């Protein structure tokens, strides 16, 4: 539910924008405010999970998330909706920061890949299924039910959690890194606010430039403080492990690329191909269906043959799918679009589960909470960056094509939108290509070191 709500609103943005009388650039804040708040708070709650217990923080977060979802449905203005999304995001951050740590702690090493693969499947399904599920809900009910759907499901989840989840097995008695938490939160807020506001007012605006510079300075201070802290919120020693670092970076690149697709696909299917939200939702649902079939299989395979080769194959297929998206146009058939979406789902399913397992298998038990929160942070950063890069690139290209500043779709000019969309998908293809190179180098290095060990033995 928490990852679903990062993307489910995308397909409803055209409807919400009309009902609340908002331009497209402003309506992006409904999505971005949620993701920004998660990025701001997730490391803090990961550390809190290590200190007070991951299961305890997870349960509390579930309750807060439901309250936020309930409030979102009653919001009748942009400000109220954004505030409700922030409440929702705080609860989501508490669950996201600790779910992978709980699974890694509870399951034995031989079953860990399968377990993390399964949870990774649902986490990614939530992220990817948003536009398709949102389209189906939107066509039969109002946009409010996109949020209210969480309430009954959330209550059931909380009851199950209280009955089935065990007591916390691992807690650490350390002080909370207050200064690090504040610096990181402020850095994220200033950096991403400047990134998102730049779409509306232009990146040459002096206040937006000052916000970006201030965000960078605060982030540098955060790194300096964390290096000297006795119990830092973010232990940089984790990144000394190349397997952990490369897996985290590849995960980030994949989520940026996939969210470029996620944010543009609803507008392409509805405004360019002329499909209804319902029919657009059905087609976009092919992504999570394909992923749901493949991801558990790839997670189980990673326990047997290792995750590195599977993630590499997944990225190669993802490059093919992303390149295919660059050739979509106004007359593209539903079959062509469907095949590309299925291929994107298969490739993401192949990549995501083994990559999560690679990330979590490199970490000590006492750092599972913070490692899981880093993984979740990177995923949400990927979503925010994906949205920002996609919309900024889209509007920049559209403005060049139109000859004036564009911050919304231009009626009866699909060619201008398509020109921007093609550039976005070329960019996302390049990101996947970089990820494939990194994964290929990692695979080659690990096999080379394995052969050297065998010769020594």
Secondary structure, DSSP 8 states (H G I E B T S, - for coil): -TTHHHHTTGGGHHHHHHHTT--HHHHHHHHHHHHHHHHHHHHHHHHHHHHH-HHHHHHHHHHHHHHHHHHHHT--SHHHHHHHHHHHHHHHHHHHHHHHHHHHHHS-HHHHHHHHHHHHHHHHHHHHHHHHHHHHHHHHS-TTHHHHHHHHHHHHHHHHHHHHS------------HHHHHHHHHHHHHHHHHHHHHHHH-TT-HHHHHHHHHHHHHHHHHHHHHHH-TT-SS-GGGGGSHHHHHHHHHHHHHHHHHHHHHHHHHHIIIIIS---HHHHHHHHHHHHHHHHHHHHHHHHHHHHH-SHHHHHHHHHHHHHHHHHHTT--TT--HHHHHHHHHHHHHHHHHHHHHHHHHHHTTS-GGGHHHHHHHHHHHHHHHHHHHHHHHHHHHHHHHHHHHTS---S--TT-HHHHHHHHHHHHHHHHHHHHHHHHHHHHHHHHHHHHHHHHHHH-
